[in-house]
Amino acid sequence: MDEKWVVVYTRANFEKKIAHKLYNFKIDYYLPIHRVRKQWKDRKKWVDELLFRSYLFVKYSDYELYKDFICKIEGFIRVLYSNGKPLFVSQTEIENLKNICSDKYSISIETTKPKEGDVIFLQDFKVEGIISNISKTDKISIYIPSLNYYVTVSYQEIK
């Protein structure tokens, strides 16, 4: 059976603090982090950034077991709901996010739908079962249905 994950909405800049507390209590969570190339006046540097600001994912079985504890962590706002039920993200989607974040490609989040009719091949990104469209020759957009987000992956390699 495919595990389910709930989406936890946090205060800004509390994602890593909450993740650290969950880690200490051995609660299964996922905080998507990716590498981004930042430019200052005098240098360029690759830095780790959150893929989704103010969101992290907690395995539903752990959330149900430790709900009272998780809801009292400083910075916790709420679990996202849809139609009166927690918004679930499948294990497959979590694995796809892990694969995308582990690859050495630049990633950005888009809330707009890519142009219809463009085709992309995903074998280079170790992602299966995702409908994808290409927005430019060097970028692909991957739709994450549970969150209604498009993750744009650029072919610009991280060095």
C-alpha positions as CSV (number, residue, x, y, z in Angstrom):
1,M,0.0,0.0,0.0
2,D,1.2,3.5,-0.9
3,E,2.0,5.5,2.3
4,K,0.3,8.8,2.7
5,W,1.9,12.1,3.9
6,V,0.2,15.2,5.2
7,V,1.3,18.7,4.3
8,V,2.2,20.8,7.4
9,Y,2.0,24.6,7.0
10,T,4.6,26.4,9.2
11,R,5.5,30.0,10.1
12,A,8.1,31.5,7.8
13,N,11.6,30.3,8.5
14,F,10.5,27.7,11.0
15,E,10.6,24.7,8.6
16,K,14.1,23.5,9.6
17,K,13.4,24.1,13.3
18,I,10.3,22.0,13.2
19,A,12.1,19.3,11.1
20,H,14.8,19.2,13.7
21,K,12.3,18.6,16.5
22,L,10.5,15.9,14.4
23,Y,13.9,14.3,13.8
24,N,14.7,14.3,17.5
25,F,11.5,12.4,18.3
26,K,12.0,10.0,15.4
27,I,8.9,11.2,13.5
28,D,9.1,10.5,9.8
29,Y,9.1,13.8,7.8
30,Y,10.4,15.1,4.6
31,L,11.7,18.7,4.0
32,P,12.5,19.2,0.3
33,I,15.8,21.1,-0.1
34,H,17.6,21.9,-3.3
35,R,20.6,23.7,-4.6
36,V,20.3,27.2,-6.1
37,R,22.9,29.4,-7.7
38,K,23.0,32.8,-5.9
39,Q,24.9,35.8,-7.2
40,W,26.3,38.6,-5.2
41,K,28.3,41.6,-6.5
42,D,31.6,39.8,-6.1
43,R,30.8,36.1,-6.4
44,K,28.4,33.3,-7.4
45,K,27.7,30.4,-5.0
46,W,25.5,27.4,-4.8
47,V,23.3,27.4,-1.6
48,D,20.7,25.0,-0.2
49,E,17.2,26.4,-0.3
50,L,13.8,25.0,0.6
51,L,11.8,23.8,-2.4
52,F,8.5,24.8,-0.8
53,R,8.6,27.7,1.7
54,S,6.5,27.2,4.9
55,Y,5.7,23.5,4.0
56,L,7.0,20.2,5.2
57,F,5.6,16.7,4.9
58,V,4.9,14.3,7.8
59,K,4.1,10.6,7.3
60,Y,0.4,10.3,8.0
61,S,0.8,7.3,10.4
62,D,3.3,9.3,12.5
63,Y,1.1,12.4,12.3
64,E,-1.9,10.5,13.7
65,L,0.2,9.0,16.5
66,Y,1.9,12.2,17.5
67,K,-0.7,14.8,16.5
68,D,-0.9,16.5,19.9
69,F,2.9,16.9,20.0
70,I,3.3,18.1,16.4
71,C,0.5,20.7,16.8
72,K,2.3,22.2,19.8
73,I,5.7,22.7,18.2
74,E,6.6,26.3,17.9
75,G,6.1,27.6,14.4
76,F,3.5,25.0,13.5
77,I,0.4,26.6,12.0
78,R,-1.8,23.8,10.6
79,V,-2.1,20.8,8.5
80,L,-3.5,21.6,5.0
81,Y,-7.0,20.3,4.4
82,S,-9.1,19.8,1.2
83,N,-12.8,19.1,1.4
84,G,-12.7,18.6,5.2
85,K,-9.9,16.0,5.0
86,P,-6.1,16.4,5.4
87,L,-4.4,17.0,2.1
88,F,-2.5,13.8,1.3
89,V,0.6,13.5,-0.8
90,S,1.4,10.0,-1.9
91,Q,4.7,8.1,-1.2
92,T,5.3,8.1,-5.0
93,E,5.1,11.9,-5.1
94,I,7.5,12.2,-2.1
95,E,9.9,9.8,-3.8
96,N,9.7,11.9,-7.0
97,L,10.5,15.1,-5.0
98,K,13.4,13.3,-3.4
99,N,14.8,12.3,-6.8
100,I,14.3,15.8,-8.3
101,C,16.0,17.4,-5.3
102,S,18.9,14.9,-5.3
103,D,19.7,15.6,-8.9
104,K,22.3,18.3,-9.8
105,Y,19.9,20.6,-11.6
106,S,18.6,24.0,-10.8
107,I,14.9,23.9,-9.6
108,S,12.3,26.5,-9.2
109,I,8.6,26.4,-8.3
110,E,5.9,27.7,-10.7
111,T,2.2,28.0,-10.1
112,T,1.4,28.5,-13.8
113,K,0.7,25.7,-16.2
114,P,3.3,25.1,-18.9
115,K,2.3,25.4,-22.6
116,E,0.1,22.6,-23.8
117,G,1.4,20.3,-26.5
118,D,5.1,20.3,-25.6
119,V,6.7,16.9,-24.9
120,I,9.4,15.9,-22.5
121,F,11.4,12.7,-21.8
122,L,12.0,12.1,-18.1
123,Q,14.5,9.2,-18.0
124,D,17.3,11.6,-17.1
125,F,15.5,12.7,-14.0
126,K,14.7,9.3,-12.4
127,V,11.1,10.3,-12.2
128,E,8.3,8.0,-13.2
129,G,4.6,8.4,-13.5
130,I,4.5,12.2,-13.8
131,I,2.9,14.0,-16.6
132,S,5.4,16.7,-17.8
133,N,5.6,19.4,-20.3
134,I,8.6,21.3,-21.5
135,S,8.5,25.1,-21.2
136,K,11.9,25.8,-23.0
137,T,14.6,23.7,-24.5
138,D,16.6,23.7,-21.3
139,K,13.8,23.4,-18.7
140,I,11.0,21.0,-17.8
141,S,8.0,21.5,-15.6
142,I,6.7,18.6,-13.5
143,Y,3.2,18.7,-12.1
144,I,2.7,17.6,-8.5
145,P,-1.1,16.9,-8.3
146,S,-1.6,16.9,-4.5
147,L,-0.1,20.4,-4.2
148,N,-1.3,21.8,-7.5
149,Y,2.3,23.0,-8.2
150,Y,4.6,22.7,-11.1
151,V,8.3,22.1,-10.3
152,T,10.5,23.5,-13.0
153,V,13.8,21.7,-13.4
154,S,16.6,23.4,-15.4
155,Y,19.4,21.6,-17.1
156,Q,21.9,24.0,-15.7
157,E,24.2,21.6,-13.8
158,I,25.4,22.4,-10.3
159,K,29.2,22.5,-9.9
